[in-house]
């Protein structure tokens, strides 16, 4: 009845049943979060390490809150100011933490694939909180969950993912997740920010953002990740905003109401204007709220497999 | 397999339990019925319906899932929860917890913990259809009992409901 996997490394490895189980469990946790007493005693026997080798605000807070709402003990670790800066390897760092009887690891790492590598070497369950430009599975789950909360079944629904597809792990995990749930996906943005051969994942490519908006039910707008761009991929932010930024007048020209999503943090005035980000069509804060419930569900569902030896 | 209650007997028992509840509460304005997921709700649905038919009162009726409060979360498979649906305040209410089979008492312990996270009821009573005698692991006793049976741990009591299982009956499986 629970999940088919021991770790949540990527959406790629989940089946549709797993995703639905996570959503059903998240429904329950969402209800818990609306009560006067917003926690349950379920994981009081569990200790979870949040290991972040890369900066994060909301994912980290969201995971920590999810763990606390489940009554788990948490330890936080960030690479700056730790032994990693003294040259310790990833496996050594994690094994040292696990030696202190930690049951589960939530990890963010700048290297794509790092959680898969770690999963081969340690016994505890691992939840990937973002690896390089590869996957960010809990984000894709909370995105799809937020969409289905508004639209119902996602089968046949049209989702446009707009912006910096190239550097976005949210984009890749979203594509895997939405395709598994039967949605149609289009990626849109400047050609330099869309990876070659992305059609092989079953998505269509659109370079005209207005056409993508015209087509879709939901627009998931991504952040321009300047920190990951090692060479310039468009001339200026102003030019990007002019051709690919989304503002109120574009949305008003569509003659239909689409949902607006963004994984945050928003570059206001670049990929998204304030008049859209703060509009009624925006479900950005629902995404944040649902993030805690989704992460509670994932942690709970994986917590039983900590002692399973493969 | 042995039949403990057939359709006719089960119906009489349901009627009796509903009447006992009314006798004890008289006025349901400060009461609430809460059925335990997953299988207790078939029983609580019936009791809520019969009490309503007799008294024509609208009694607050909720469903409670106790998965997150179990004391054996990590001893077996992780369970996917059912829905909790309590859309009223239980603060200062006389709550009647309803489950189909009382066995070790651990479910009821979890249910009381879960319930108290919703507020502070005035008191809590327990109604069960089948009380499996001599198998309690916690000091919990029901206030309303359909039938008390002596069983051994390897036996299983199964309550079937027309809505879900096609027939109303209680059977003992060896």
Interface residues (C-beta under 8 A of the other chain):
Chain A: X1 X2 X3 X21 X24 X25 X27 X28 X31 X32 X35 X36 X37 X40 X41 X42 X43 X45 X46 X300 X301 X302 X303 X304 X305 X306
Chain B: X65 X67 X68 X69 X70 X73 X74 X76 X77 X78 X79 X80 X81 X83 X84 X113 X117 X118 X119
